[in-house]
Amino acid sequence: MRRRDFIAVVSSAAAWPLAARAEQPEGKVRRIGFLVGGSSTLAYYEAFRRALRELGWVEGQNIAVDYRFAEGRLDRLPDLAAELVGLKVDLIVASPSPAVVAAANATKAIPIVMINVGDPVGLGLIANLAHPGGNLTGISYSVGMETFGKGLELLKEAVPKIRLVAVLSNPANPAHTLGIRTLRVAAQSLGVQLQLLEARGPNEFDAAFAAMAKERVGALLVMSDSVFTVYRTQLADLAAKNRLPSMHGISEAVEAGGLMSYGPSLTDNFVGAASFVDKILKGAKPADLPVQQPTKFELVINLKAAKALGLTIPPALVVRADEVIE
């Protein structure tokens, strides 16, 4: 883990219990619901809270935040979303796609700021990016679904000889169906075949990797997902055990031992979401706030993992990396 993220996680972890129990004090205090499919231990959330503070919104003073983390159990999201609606929060922040869908299904009246949704238009969450309509706005995960295809392209560049790539998706994540369509197109242009495998949780990982071994795949692409983020170390270990170069959607998976990651800066996305919260709490309507797309994408490479695999990453690719783990 990078030092700056470790510091943020430690400070965040120390603050969660107090924030989660915060009662709405006297005066004009706005109440926010925070719905996440993953774990409370990632640094993105502290970055979001810090951005809110910089905009003048301080927990325990003029805002109260009710946190709900599914911890990778996506089936809990509808009930958690309903809890937040029952608390009559002024606004819900939700991330990623499964959490946003759960929030959208739970309320058509409470404003929702979405973060890291793969394709909000394709999922039917908004009318279009410029004029979302309804009660949702926020920041998408990618510029279209091409981010997934770019990950496959980079994996092919790192391991030029691969011909068969396993793709691990979560059928509980509605964005993955759309992402797989893009991966099929990218695979055809790259001259590789895909082995499509699914896992809803860690109890299905072993079967998926057994299927990879049976087909003798040359590499693995793990689609970005809350469940896969929570169990990123287990997935990285399984990839290493099966000697599979792996591409992930978040840098934390590379820090856990995966080979590479490519995706938007999730910290930037959470920081950017704070401005949506600020505007809505000050009276703006979600329908009138254009959905933003990420502007910063990060490539992270783990050379230690590459060495363990007996793999030499092309120098030109290493130079392009935003971070290299030695």
GIKAUR-V891559 format. One record per backbone hydrogen bond with DSSP energy under -1.0 kcal/mol. CO is the residue of the C=O (numbers start at 0). NH is the residue of the N-H. E is the energy in kcal/mol with one decimal. If there is no record, write none. Layout:
co;nh;e
CO;NH;E
CO;NH;E
This chain:
co;nh;e
1;5;-2.3
2;6;-2.5
3;7;-1.8
4;8;-2.7
5;9;-2.6
6;10;-2.4
7;11;-2.4
8;12;-3.4
9;13;-1.9
10;14;-1.1
11;15;-1.7
14;18;-2.6
15;19;-3.4
16;20;-1.5
26;28;-1.4
29;63;-2.4
30;89;-2.9
31;65;-3.1
32;92;-3.2
33;67;-2.8
34;94;-2.0
35;69;-2.7
36;71;-2.8
37;70;-2.2
42;46;-1.7
43;47;-1.9
44;48;-2.3
45;49;-2.6
46;50;-2.1
47;51;-2.1
48;52;-2.1
49;53;-2.1
50;54;-1.0
51;56;-2.8
52;55;-1.5
57;60;-2.1
57;61;-1.6
57;62;-1.4
61;29;-2.5
62;59;-2.2
63;31;-3.0
65;33;-2.7
67;35;-2.4
69;72;-1.9
71;73;-1.2
72;75;-2.2
73;76;-1.3
75;79;-2.3
76;80;-2.9
77;81;-2.1
78;82;-2.1
79;83;-1.8
80;84;-2.1
81;85;-2.5
82;86;-1.3
83;88;-1.2
84;87;-1.6
90;32;-3.1
91;112;-2.9
92;34;-3.3
93;114;-2.1
94;36;-1.7
95;99;-2.3
96;100;-2.7
97;101;-2.1
98;102;-2.3
99;103;-2.8
100;104;-2.2
101;105;-1.2
102;106;-1.5
110;91;-2.5
111;136;-1.9
112;93;-2.4
113;138;-2.8
116;140;-2.7
118;122;-2.2
119;124;-2.2
119;125;-1.3
120;123;-1.6
128;290;-2.8
131;126;-2.3
134;111;-3.1
136;113;-3.2
137;291;-2.6
138;115;-1.2
141;143;-1.1
144;147;-1.3
145;149;-2.5
146;150;-1.8
147;151;-1.6
148;152;-2.1
149;153;-2.4
150;154;-2.0
151;155;-2.2
152;156;-1.8
153;157;-2.0
154;158;-2.1
158;161;-1.9
162;192;-3.2
163;217;-3.1
164;194;-2.4
165;220;-3.1
166;196;-2.9
167;222;-2.3
168;198;-2.0
169;172;-2.3
172;175;-1.5
174;178;-2.1
175;179;-2.5
176;180;-1.2
177;181;-1.3
178;182;-2.2
179;183;-2.3
180;184;-1.5
181;185;-2.5
182;186;-2.9
183;187;-1.9
184;188;-1.8
185;189;-1.7
186;191;-2.3
192;164;-2.8
194;166;-2.9
196;168;-2.5
200;203;-2.1
201;204;-1.2
203;207;-1.5
204;208;-2.5
205;209;-2.2
206;210;-2.0
207;211;-1.8
208;212;-2.4
209;213;-2.1
210;214;-1.7
211;216;-1.6
218;165;-2.7
219;246;-2.5
220;167;-2.5
224;228;-1.8
225;229;-2.5
226;230;-2.1
228;231;-1.4
230;234;-2.1
231;235;-2.5
232;236;-2.4
233;237;-2.2
234;238;-2.3
235;239;-2.3
236;240;-2.7
237;241;-2.0
238;243;-3.1
239;242;-1.3
244;219;-2.7
245;259;-2.1
246;221;-3.1
247;261;-2.3
249;252;-1.0
250;254;-2.1
251;255;-1.2
252;257;-2.5
253;256;-1.5
258;301;-3.0
259;247;-1.8
260;299;-2.2
262;297;-3.5
264;268;-1.9
265;269;-2.3
266;270;-2.5
267;271;-2.7
268;272;-1.7
272;276;-2.0
273;277;-2.4
274;278;-2.2
275;279;-2.5
276;280;-2.7
277;281;-1.1
278;283;-2.6
279;282;-1.8
284;287;-1.8
285;288;-1.6
286;132;-1.1
291;139;-2.4
295;264;-2.3
297;262;-1.4
298;321;-2.5
298;322;-1.5
299;260;-1.9
300;324;-3.1
301;305;-1.9
302;306;-2.4
303;307;-1.9
304;308;-1.5
305;310;-3.1
306;309;-1.2
313;316;-1.2
313;317;-1.8
314;318;-2.4
317;320;-1.0
322;300;-2.1
324;302;-2.0
324;303;-1.1
